[in-house]
Amino acid sequence: MDELAATRVLVVAEHADLAARVGEVLRAAAQGTEVFLEEATSLTDAARRLVGGPAPDVLLLDLDLSEMAAATAVTVLVGVPAAPPVIAIATSVTDAGRAAVAAGASDVVDRAELRQSDRLWRSIMMTIERHRRRLQFEEQGTQLVRATTQLAHLA
């Protein structure tokens, strides 16, 4: 896995204390990688940032948002065109966490695990790498289809 020189993280949380804690954890764990942390306090704000600004590499979603159910929130965010992968942050990994993964979240991190800075950072790095590989495979598949179509026209 290639180490990233910089990582853009969008934290979607109603409470600024969670975003601040995530920022502290990431700065402690991301040795040698610059972390650009953005905050959104609602799903609407997050969607606006995803569409209108530089795309984050990963989105951290607080499952305790009061706007809607966790799985619905994940579905909304992963449905935004060119959405980054989503990692859910849960009070505990319960049915809501499992539902978030079923809806498209790449991982769920328990809030208690935020004290273990390596756990969150490892989840972010692995999630970004899986996402990059998936995009590469999709591009290779597109190129293969194009090449096959061109060969079929030549025959």
C-alpha positions, 0 to 999 in steps of 0.5 A, a space after each residue: 500500500 502506498 503511503 499518502 502524502 496528504 489525506 482529506 477527511 470529512 467528518 459528519 457530526 452534529 457535535 463539534 467535540 467528536 470532530 475535534 477528537 477525531 482531529 486529535 486522534 488523526 494528527 497523533 496517528 498520521 505520522 508523515 501524512 498531512 491530514 486535512 480535516 473538514 467538518 459538516 454538521 448535517 447530511 445536507 452540509 456534507 452533500 454540499 461539500 462533496 459536490 462543491 469542493 475538493 473531494 475528501 479521500 474518506 468520510 467519517 459519519 457519526 451514526 448518532 445524527 438526529 436527522 435520520 436513521 444510520 443506514 439511511 444516512 449512509 445510503 444518502 452519502 454513498 449515493 452522491 456522485 463520486 462519493 468517497 468511502 464512508 466509515 461510520 462512527 458508532 457509540 457501540 457496534 450494534 445493529 445500527 453499525 451492521 445496518 450502516 455496513 449493509 447500506 454501504 459503509 466500508 467500516 464501523 469504528 466504535 467511539 471507544 476505539 477512538 482512544 486507540 489512534 492506530 485503529 481509526 487511522 488503520 481503518 482510514 488507510 485500508 478503506 482508502 486503499 480498497 477504494 483506490 483499487 476498486 476504481 482502478 479495477 473499474 477503469 481497467 474493466 472499462 478499457 477492456 470493454 473498449 478494446 474488445 468492442 474495437 476488436 469486434 469492429 475490426 473482425 
